[in-house]
Amino acid sequence: MTHSNSKRVRLSGTLTEGKRGYLLQCEDENVWRLNFMDVDIPTGANDVTVEGVQSGVDNVEVDWIGAKQ
């Protein structure tokens, strides 16, 4: 996917499933709402790294997710 004026982000934290979708709680206490775009969510992985495009104040359109090393 190409975004000409996008804001790419790479974030790490704890993945949780809320009532309205997935959330990422980062170590700096920021919380991001994650929107997955044809991405498989790793089962059993709580500590993850995600990459995607920030949309809005606290939303990320995730195009990659992996277990945090």
PyMOL commands that set and color helices and strands:
alter all, ss='L'
color gray80, all
select strands_A, chain A and resi 8-18+21-26+31-36+47-55+59-67
alter strands_A, ss='S'
color yellow, strands_A
deselect
rebuild
show_as cartoon
